Amino acid sequence: MEEIIKMINGIVWSTPLIILCLGTGLYFSIRTRFLQLRHLKEMFRLLFDGKSSESGVSSFQALSMSLAGRVGTGNIAGVATAITFGGPGALFWMWVVAFLGASTAFVEVTLAQIYKEKHLGQFRGGPAFYIERGLGVKWFAVLFAIVSVISAGVLLPGIQSNSVADGLNNAFNLDSRITAVIVAAVFGAIIFGGVKRIAKVTEVVVPIMAIGYLLIVLVIIGMNFEALPGVISLVFTSAFSQEAGFGAVIGLAIQWGVKRGLYSNEAGQGTAPHIAAAANVSHPVKQGLVQSFSVYIDTLLVCSATGFMLLITGKYNVENPVLGANGATEFLYEGAQNVTAGTGFTQSAMNSVFPGFGSLFVAIVLFFFAFTTILAYYYIAETNISYLTRKINSPIFNRVLKIVMIVVVMYGCVNEAKLIWNIGDIGVGIMAWCNIIAILLLQKPAFAALKDYEKQKKEGQNPVFHPKNIGVMNAPIWDEINKNREV
């Protein structure tokens, strides 16, 4: 079974997907005249723009919910595995994915806002919605919705809960079965409270945990600041040349950098649009820019901090892709002996500076990071079930999803990490294939919305979206939104 999953993973994450991810980000960057640079100031201003309503959440709540999905295991364990299998140069390619992916995130989120709907009193949207309304291809929309339910509801949550169990076991020697019960109990208590409860939890937990983690990591980097220039040089040389001693994995640096970069920041994967569509904004571009900025927060800040800490402390391994003669794994560099790639690297790095405290701190932070990510996965799966069952208008399907995800979370805690990661990678890859193809086919409304937004801003207005003004005729929700705004 493990070999079959590994084979499927290799097919999904073959060179074409890597080219598709990077190429799409570059194309959208050029088409938007690199909005990820031009609109940095506007992105920051919009973080706190808008308020929640009965139908939607505020921009900041949507940002927190999307960061809950982005900032998780990928920022701690994912960076470690990228360096292990792709070398230090993988970190550089994670930066590339983030920079180019910011434009991809803008396009997918803007489309989600344009074509969102209202179901059971709440704004709902995402790739399935904009594929059906924008492209008019119902079977493709249904396919994406099914893939998303399986990926977000079954394949991906196990990675998060597995890392939580691993971290707590390393720090407190806590049995994974006990962790499974704890995580499942807290998870169930929150998701049975609905979308509003998820938003309230994430808008408090995510900023506190992210800031706390960054501060501790920055202290460690600061204590070893003299080594930082050498680390930065190592990242670049191992990404482009044979000189750093990691020549055997240069080709893998791109693959693992893109794979873990996409898993971490989710740009183009099609997950963030589900959450962003719930935001109560006057113009789709507002949320598009906010979500572009969240990609920077995730990768350029949190992932970079983890990567620099691992490299500065030397607590990482780089595997030789060629096995030794006896079948044992060979290392091009081994600085974390007897430690499995993942959470243990980060804990070892912190422990090397703060003995005892580092391992405990990472375990606690990872618990919250991973837990809020599981909440985001639930919301994504729920949104796609909402799409598939919107004509039935019954909550029974969401109740079934809750039970299934509680079981999946418990299963992830007690299973092997390597198998769980391979399963999760398949989920990410399949969603990325479907979503990137969709937004490439349906890009014009997003660019037209950006042009409309910039025009209104130039005229000194607070941009308000009227879809018919840009030639979009299949977005009726905005008539209701604008009507309620005028009342």
N, C-alpha and C positions, 0 to 999 in steps of 0.2 A: 504493500500500500504506500509506504513512504517513498519508494522508488518511482511509483506512478505519479505521485504528487510532485516530486522533484522534476520529472520529465515534463509534466504539464506546465510547471512554473517556468522551465527553460524555454518552452515554446511561446508562452505569453510574453515573457520578458526577453524576447529575441531582439536583434539589432533594429528591425523596423519600428518597434515601439519606442526605442530610445531616440531614433531619428525623428519620429512623429512628435514626441514631447518637446525636444529641443527646437526642431524646425517650426512647429506651431507657435512656440513662444517667441521666436525670432521674428516670424512673419507678423504676428499681432503687435509686437513692439514697434516694428517699422510702420505698420498701418496706422497706429495710434500716435506716431511720432514720439515714441518712448514716454508715454504718459507716466510710467513709473518713476521718471525723473522730473518731468515737467510739473506734475501735480502733487509733489511731496507735501508741500505746505497745505494744500487743500485737503489732502488725505487726513492729515493730523487734525485739522479744524473740524472735519466731518465726524470724527470719532464720537463727539458728544452732541451731535446734531440730532434733533428729533426726539419725540417722546413715544412711549408705548401707548397702545390703544386696546380696546376690547378685542380687536381682530389681529393686531400685530405687536411685536416687541420693538423697543427702541434700537437705534443704531448701535449703541454701546452694548446692549444685551445681545444683539445679533453677532457683534464682534466677539464678545465673550464666549458665546455658544460655538462659534466657528473656531475660535482659538482653542476651545475645549477639545474639538476634534483634531486640530493641528498640533497643539502642544501636548505631547503625550510620550508614550514609549519611544517613538521615533527620535525624539530629541535627546534621550538618554541612552537607551539600549541600541537604537537604530544607528546612531553615529558611530558607536563602538563596532558594530558589525560591519558597517561600511568601510571603516579603516582596516579592520581585520582581513576582509576579503578583497578590498580594492586598494589598500595602502593609504597613506596620508593624503595622496592626491585626490581621493574620493571626496574629501571635504571641499576642494575647489569646485568640483563639478556639482556639488550640492548648492554652492553659491550661484553657479551659472543657472541651475534649474530655478532657484528663487528669483533671480533678477528677471529672467525671461518669463518665468511662470507668473510674475505679478501681472503682466499684460493678459495672459491666458485667464487668470482668475478674474480680472476685470470683465472680460468678454462673457464668460459663463455666468457670472453673478448678475451682470446687467441684463442678460437675456432672461434669467430666472425672475428678476423683478418685473420685466416687461410683460411676461406671459403668466404671471402668477394667478391663482384663483382663490376662492374662499370655500372652505369645506368645514362643516360643523362649527361655523362661526370664526374660524381661524384662517389666516393667509397661509396658503400652501403653494409650493413651486419647486422647480428643479428641472433637470434634463428631460424627464419623461413629459413634463408639462410643455416645455418649449419645443420639444421634438414634435409633439402632436399639433400644437397650435401654430408654431412657426414654420415647420417643415411640412406639416400635414401628412406625416407618415405614421399612422396609428400603430402598425405592427412593430416598428422600431421603438416607439415610445413604450409600448408594453414590454418589449424585450429588455429595455434598459431598466424599467421598474422592477421586473423580476430579478434581474442580475443584481440590482441594488439591494433588494430585500435579502437575497441570499448572502451577498458580500457583507453589508453592514449589520445584518441580523444574525448571521451564522459564522462567516469566515473570519471577520476582523476582530470581534470582541475578545476572542481567545488570546490574541497577542497581548492585549492590555492586561487582562487578568493573570496571565502567565507571568508577565514581568513583575506584577505586584507580588505574586506568590514567591517568585525568585528573590526579590528585594527583601521581603519580610523574613524569608528563611535565612538569607545571608546575615541580616542584622540581628534578628531575635531568635533564630533557630525555630521559627514558627512552622508547624506542620501545614503543608499546603491544603489539606482538607479543612483545617480550621479557617484558613484564609478564604477558601471557597465559600464557606457558610457566611462569614462576615461580609464579604463583598456582595454576595447575592442578596443578603438581607437589606443592606443599605441601598443597593441599586433598586431593589423592588419597592422600597418605601418611597423613593423619589419619583420613579417613572409612573407609579400609580397615582401620583399627584398631578400629572399632566404637564403640558408644554410650559406653562407659566412657572411652575415650580422648578423645572429644569433650568429655565432662564435665570431665575433668582439665585439658584445655587451656583451656577457657573459664573455669573457676573461678580460674585464675591470671591469664590475659591480660586479661579484662574489667575486674576491679577496678583493676588497675594502670593500664591505659590510661585508664579513665574518670576516676580520681583525678588522674592526670597532666595530662590535658586540662583538667579543671576548674580545677586550680591555676594553670595558665598563663593561662587566660581570666580568672580572678578577678584576677590580677595586672594584666592590661590594663584591666579595669573599674576596679580600684582606682586605677590611675594617671590615670584620667579620671573619678574619682568625682563631681566637680562637675557633670558632664554627665548623670549618671544620672537625677536627678529629671526633667529635660527629656525624656529618652528614654522614661521610664515614662509621662509625660504624653502623648507622641506616640503611644505604643501605644494608649492608651485613646481619645484623640480620633479617631484614624484608624479605630478600630474602631466608633465610634458616631456621629460627626458629620462635617460637611463642612469643619470649620474647619482641619483640618491640611493642606489642600491635596491630599489623596488621596481626595476625595469620589467621583471617578469609579470607584474600585475598592472602595468600601465593601461593595457586594454581594458582590464577589469575596473580600473578607477572610474572610467566614464560610466560603465554599466552600473556599478554599485552606487556611484554618486547620484546618478539619475534615479535609480530605483529607490534608494533611501531618501533622496531629496523629495521625490514625488510622494512617497509614503508619509513623510513628515509634514510638508506644507500643503499637500493635496491639490496644488494648482493644476487644473485640467482633469483631475480625477472625477469631478462631478459630485463630490460630497458637499462642499461649501455652499453651492447654489441652493440646496434644500433649506439650509438654515438662513441664508441671506434673504431668501424670498419672504421670510416671516417679518422682516423689518418694516416698520411703518415710516416711509419716507415720501417726500413730495416728488422725487425724480429718481428713476432707476440708477442713474450714474452715481448718485451719492453713495449708495451701498456698494456699487462696483468699485469705487475708489477706496472705500473703507476696507473692503476685503483684499484689495491689492496690497494695502499697507500691512495687513495681518500676515501675509506671506513673508514680508521682511522681518516682522517680529519673531515669527517661528524659526526661520532658517538663519538669517543674517545675525540675529541676536542669540537665541537660545541654542541652536545647533552649533554655531561657531564657538560659543562659550564652552560647550561640552567638548568639542573637538580640540580646542586649544588647551584645555585642562588636561585631557588625556595625553596629548603630545608633549606638553611641558613636563609633566610628571613622569612620562615614559611608561605609564601603566596601560599598555596596549600590546597587542600582537599583530603581526602581519603574516598571514599564511602564504606559503608557496603553493600556487595552484597545481604544481606537479607533486604527486605523492612520492614519498621515499621508496626505496627498493623493498622495504618490508611492509609497505602499505600504511605506515604511520605518517601522520601529518608533519611536514617540515615547515619551519618558520624562517622567513627572511628577517624577522625581528621578533624577539620574545621578551617583553618587559613585564608581562603579567602571567607568570607561571602558575599552572594549575587553576586558572580562572577561565571559565567559559565566556566566550565573546558575548557581550550584552551588558546587563545591569552591573554585573560584577566588576567590569572594568572601571566604571564610573565610581563605584563604591571604593575600589582599591585606590583610585586616584585621590579621592577626598581623604581617605584614611591615611595616605602617605603624608598629608599635611596636618590633618586633624585626626589623630589616632582615636578610634572608637566612635567619635562624633560623626565622621564623614559617612560611614556605612548606615548609621541610624537616620541621618538627615536625608540621604538619597532614598532610602526605603519609604520614608514618610512623604517626601515630595512626589516620588513616583506613584505612590498610592493615590494621591489626589490628581496628578496629571492623568494617569491611566483611567481613573474612575470617571473623571469628567469627559474623557474621550469616549468611554463606553456610553455615557449619557447622550453624547452627540450622535453616536452610531444608532442608538435607539430612535432618536428623532428622525434621522435619515430614513431608516427602515419604515418607521411609522408613516412618514410622508408618502413614500412610494406605495404602501398599502392603501393609504388614503386615495391615491391616484387610481389604483386598480379597482377600488371598491366604492368610488365616489357616488355612483348611481344607486348603490344599495343603501348607503347612508346608515350603516350600523357599526357600533363600537366593538362588536364581538371579535372582529379580526385583530384589532389592536390589543385586546386582552390576550388572545392566543400568542401574539408576538411577544408580549411581556413575559409570558411563561417560558417560551422557547429561549429567549435571550438570557433569562436567569439560569436556565440549564446550561447554555453555552458558556456563560461566564464561569460557572462552577467547573465545567469540563476543562476549560482553558487553564485553570489554576493547577490541576493535577496531571496535566499532560506534558510531554517532552517539548522543550522550547523550539528545537530545530523544526519539528513537524508543524508546530503552530505557526511559525514565521513563514514557512513555505506555503501553507494554506492561505494565510493572510495576503501574501504577495500575489497569489493568483487572483484574489478578490479585487485588490487594487488595480492590477493590470487589466483585467477584463472591463472594469468600469472606465478606466482611462481610454481604452480602445474605443468603446462605444461613445463616450462623451466628446472626445477630441474630434472624432469624425463628424459628430453632430454640430459642434460649434463652428467647424470649418465650413460646413454647408450653410449654416445659419448665422453668418457673421455681420451682415449688412445692418440689421436693426440696431446692434450694439454700437457700431461706428456712427450711425445716424443719430442715436441718442447722445453720444459723446459730443458730436458737433452741435446738437441742439442745446445741450447743457452749457457748453463753452460760450455759445452765442448769448444765452440769457444772462450768464455771469458777466460777460463783457458789457451788457446793457445795464448792469447794476441791479438785476433782479434776483430774487430767490427762486431758482429754477423750479418750475412746475411742469410735470409731464403730461402732454396731450398726444397720445400715440398717433392719431390721424395726421398730426402736423408733420410727422416724419414718414408717413406712408404705411404705418402699421395699422391694419384693420381688424386684427383678431385678438385684441387685448381689452375686452369689455370691463374688466375689473377697475380700470382707471377712470371710467366714467363715474362709477360709484364712489371711488376714492375722492375725486375732484368735487363731486356733488356734496359729499359729507364735509369737505373742507370749507365749502362756501357757506354752509349752514351756520 
